[in-house]
Amino acid sequence: MVFGDKTISWAEVLKTHRTQTAVQFQSNKVFSIICSPEQNKLVGERKIVYSIPNKKQYLKLIAEMKPCIGSTDPVNFFIKKDKNVWIDAGFYNLISFIESDSYIDFVFEK
């Protein structure tokens, strides 16, 4: 899977993302997400499935993300390529989620 050759540093990610937590919210909307291919499903350049463990410590995050489904506000994704090497994958819209006992998969598309 190719997201382009242009890589950026963690410092550049922080200019937009502004936090070390995986999901950044602004005005109660998902603004940006940092993710690693090992923990999420990168289904080509047009679709990303962002997985969150369905555990007690993540329930607040899951509850905050669900109302954002169908929003017209795109989410900026940053994908970890290597230590301090990231790819700005661009903007995706949160379109749905799939819930299982162990994970909630949030589906994003360009």
C-alpha positions as protocol buffer text, in pm:
chain_id: "A"
residue {
  index: 1
  type: MET
  ca { x: 0 y: 0 z: 0 }
}
residue {
  index: 2
  type: VAL
  ca { x: 136 y: 338 z: -99 }
}
residue {
  index: 3
  type: PHE
  ca { x: 44 y: 667 z: 63 }
}
residue {
  index: 4
  type: GLY
  ca { x: 303 y: 867 z: -126 }
}
residue {
  index: 5
  type: ASP
  ca { x: 673 y: 903 z: -78 }
}
residue {
  index: 6
  type: LYS
  ca { x: 664 y: 1231 z: 113 }
}
residue {
  index: 7
  type: THR
  ca { x: 741 y: 1168 z: 478 }
}
residue {
  index: 8
  type: ILE
  ca { x: 736 y: 1412 z: 768 }
}
residue {
  index: 9
  type: SER
  ca { x: 886 y: 1417 z: 1116 }
}
residue {
  index: 10
  type: TRP
  ca { x: 701 y: 1388 z: 1447 }
}
residue {
  index: 11
  type: ALA
  ca { x: 760 y: 1761 z: 1501 }
}
residue {
  index: 12
  type: GLU
  ca { x: 573 y: 1831 z: 1177 }
}
residue {
  index: 13
  type: VAL
  ca { x: 288 y: 1598 z: 1281 }
}
residue {
  index: 14
  type: LEU
  ca { x: 256 y: 1790 z: 1609 }
}
residue {
  index: 15
  type: LYS
  ca { x: 210 y: 2121 z: 1424 }
}
residue {
  index: 16
  type: THR
  ca { x: -130 y: 1988 z: 1316 }
}
residue {
  index: 17
  type: HIS
  ca { x: -211 y: 1710 z: 1564 }
}
residue {
  index: 18
  type: ARG
  ca { x: -91 y: 1899 z: 1878 }
}
residue {
  index: 19
  type: THR
  ca { x: -115 y: 1601 z: 2116 }
}
residue {
  index: 20
  type: GLN
  ca { x: 43 y: 1264 z: 2177 }
}
residue {
  index: 21
  type: THR
  ca { x: -294 y: 1094 z: 2214 }
}
residue {
  index: 22
  type: ALA
  ca { x: -407 y: 905 z: 1906 }
}
residue {
  index: 23
  type: VAL
  ca { x: -722 y: 1107 z: 1839 }
}
residue {
  index: 24
  type: GLN
  ca { x: -740 y: 1485 z: 1855 }
}
residue {
  index: 25
  type: PHE
  ca { x: -1078 y: 1657 z: 1891 }
}
residue {
  index: 26
  type: GLN
  ca { x: -1163 y: 2020 z: 1818 }
}
residue {
  index: 27
  type: SER
  ca { x: -1512 y: 2155 z: 1887 }
}
residue {
  index: 28
  type: ASN
  ca { x: -1639 y: 1803 z: 1972 }
}
residue {
  index: 29
  type: LYS
  ca { x: -1532 y: 1672 z: 1630 }
}
residue {
  index: 30
  type: VAL
  ca { x: -1252 y: 1437 z: 1534 }
}
residue {
  index: 31
  type: PHE
  ca { x: -983 y: 1665 z: 1388 }
}
residue {
  index: 32
  type: SER
  ca { x: -684 y: 1437 z: 1334 }
}
residue {
  index: 33
  type: ILE
  ca { x: -568 y: 1082 z: 1404 }
}
residue {
  index: 34
  type: ILE
  ca { x: -226 y: 926 z: 1433 }
}
residue {
  index: 35
  type: CYS
  ca { x: -211 y: 555 z: 1364 }
}
residue {
  index: 36
  type: SER
  ca { x: 21 y: 269 z: 1289 }
}
residue {
  index: 37
  type: PRO
  ca { x: -38 y: 7 z: 1019 }
}
residue {
  index: 38
  type: GLU
  ca { x: 19 y: -271 z: 1274 }
}
residue {
  index: 39
  type: GLN
  ca { x: -285 y: -167 z: 1479 }
}
residue {
  index: 40
  type: ASN
  ca { x: -524 y: -55 z: 1205 }
}
residue {
  index: 41
  type: LYS
  ca { x: -646 y: -171 z: 867 }
}
residue {
  index: 42
  type: LEU
  ca { x: -520 y: 50 z: 588 }
}
residue {
  index: 43
  type: VAL
  ca { x: -741 y: -61 z: 300 }
}
residue {
  index: 44
  type: GLY
  ca { x: -574 y: 121 z: 13 }
}
residue {
  index: 45
  type: GLU
  ca { x: -536 y: 494 z: -9 }
}
residue {
  index: 46
  type: ARG
  ca { x: -911 y: 556 z: -14 }
}
residue {
  index: 47
  type: LYS
  ca { x: -1015 y: 367 z: 301 }
}
residue {
  index: 48
  type: ILE
  ca { x: -880 y: 337 z: 656 }
}
residue {
  index: 49
  type: VAL
  ca { x: -1036 y: 124 z: 928 }
}
residue {
  index: 50
  type: TYR
  ca { x: -929 y: 270 z: 1262 }
}
residue {
  index: 51
  type: SER
  ca { x: -955 y: 7 z: 1537 }
}
residue {
  index: 52
  type: ILE
  ca { x: -1010 y: 85 z: 1904 }
}
residue {
  index: 53
  type: PRO
  ca { x: -1013 y: -192 z: 2166 }
}
residue {
  index: 54
  type: ASN
  ca { x: -1363 y: -239 z: 2307 }
}
residue {
  index: 55
  type: LYS
  ca { x: -1240 y: -204 z: 2666 }
}
residue {
  index: 56
  type: LYS
  ca { x: -1344 y: 12 z: 2958 }
}
residue {
  index: 57
  type: GLN
  ca { x: -1050 y: 256 z: 2927 }
}
residue {
  index: 58
  type: TYR
  ca { x: -1155 y: 341 z: 2567 }
}
residue {
  index: 59
  type: LEU
  ca { x: -1531 y: 377 z: 2614 }
}
residue {
  index: 60
  type: LYS
  ca { x: -1515 y: 758 z: 2647 }
}
residue {
  index: 61
  type: LEU
  ca { x: -1317 y: 786 z: 2320 }
}
residue {
  index: 62
  type: ILE
  ca { x: -1560 y: 551 z: 2144 }
}
residue {
  index: 63
  type: ALA
  ca { x: -1858 y: 751 z: 2274 }
}
residue {
  index: 64
  type: GLU
  ca { x: -1700 y: 1076 z: 2149 }
}
residue {
  index: 65
  type: MET
  ca { x: -1631 y: 933 z: 1804 }
}
residue {
  index: 66
  type: LYS
  ca { x: -1971 y: 778 z: 1731 }
}
residue {
  index: 67
  type: PRO
  ca { x: -2158 y: 1113 z: 1696 }
}
residue {
  index: 68
  type: CYS
  ca { x: -1900 y: 1219 z: 1435 }
}
residue {
  index: 69
  type: ILE
  ca { x: -2015 y: 951 z: 1191 }
}
residue {
  index: 70
  type: GLY
  ca { x: -2149 y: 1113 z: 877 }
}
residue {
  index: 71
  type: SER
  ca { x: -1994 y: 1448 z: 956 }
}
residue {
  index: 72
  type: THR
  ca { x: -1884 y: 1658 z: 661 }
}
residue {
  index: 73
  type: ASP
  ca { x: -1572 y: 1763 z: 854 }
}
residue {
  index: 74
  type: PRO
  ca { x: -1280 y: 1559 z: 720 }
}
residue {
  index: 75
  type: VAL
  ca { x: -1022 y: 1403 z: 953 }
}
residue {
  index: 76
  type: ASN
  ca { x: -647 y: 1439 z: 886 }
}
residue {
  index: 77
  type: PHE
  ca { x: -466 y: 1103 z: 917 }
}
residue {
  index: 78
  type: PHE
  ca { x: -100 y: 1063 z: 1002 }
}
residue {
  index: 79
  type: ILE
  ca { x: 41 y: 713 z: 955 }
}
residue {
  index: 80
  type: LYS
  ca { x: 355 y: 596 z: 1129 }
}
residue {
  index: 81
  type: LYS
  ca { x: 611 y: 461 z: 884 }
}
residue {
  index: 82
  type: ASP
  ca { x: 912 y: 427 z: 1116 }
}
residue {
  index: 83
  type: LYS
  ca { x: 1053 y: 586 z: 1431 }
}
residue {
  index: 84
  type: ASN
  ca { x: 1002 y: 965 z: 1389 }
}
residue {
  index: 85
  type: VAL
  ca { x: 894 y: 908 z: 1028 }
}
residue {
  index: 86
  type: TRP
  ca { x: 530 y: 973 z: 941 }
}
residue {
  index: 87
  type: ILE
  ca { x: 314 y: 1005 z: 632 }
}
residue {
  index: 88
  type: ASP
  ca { x: 47 y: 1274 z: 606 }
}
residue {
  index: 89
  type: ALA
  ca { x: -217 y: 1054 z: 440 }
}
residue {
  index: 90
  type: GLY
  ca { x: -458 y: 1342 z: 388 }
}
residue {
  index: 91
  type: PHE
  ca { x: -822 y: 1383 z: 479 }
}
residue {
  index: 92
  type: TYR
  ca { x: -1088 y: 1116 z: 529 }
}
residue {
  index: 93
  type: ASN
  ca { x: -1454 y: 1119 z: 633 }
}
residue {
  index: 94
  type: LEU
  ca { x: -1586 y: 897 z: 912 }
}
residue {
  index: 95
  type: ILE
  ca { x: -1867 y: 700 z: 748 }
}
residue {
  index: 96
  type: SER
  ca { x: -1951 y: 408 z: 979 }
}
residue {
  index: 97
  type: PHE
  ca { x: -1837 y: 171 z: 1251 }
}
residue {
  index: 98
  type: ILE
  ca { x: -1839 y: -204 z: 1307 }
}
residue {
  index: 99
  type: GLU
  ca { x: -1862 y: -328 z: 1664 }
}
residue {
  index: 100
  type: SER
  ca { x: -1741 y: -662 z: 1795 }
}
residue {
  index: 101
  type: ASP
  ca { x: -1672 y: -791 z: 2146 }
}
residue {
  index: 102
  type: SER
  ca { x: -1303 y: -703 z: 2122 }
}
residue {
  index: 103
  type: TYR
  ca { x: -1284 y: -396 z: 1889 }
}
residue {
  index: 104
  type: ILE
  ca { x: -1476 y: -106 z: 1745 }
}
residue {
  index: 105
  type: ASP
  ca { x: -1366 y: -46 z: 1385 }
}
residue {
  index: 106
  type: PHE
  ca { x: -1434 y: 307 z: 1263 }
}
residue {
  index: 107
  type: VAL
  ca { x: -1443 y: 323 z: 882 }
}
residue {
  index: 108
  type: PHE
  ca { x: -1300 y: 631 z: 711 }
}
residue {
  index: 109
  type: GLU
  ca { x: -1308 y: 700 z: 336 }
}
residue {
  index: 110
  type: LYS
  ca { x: -1172 y: 973 z: 108 }
}
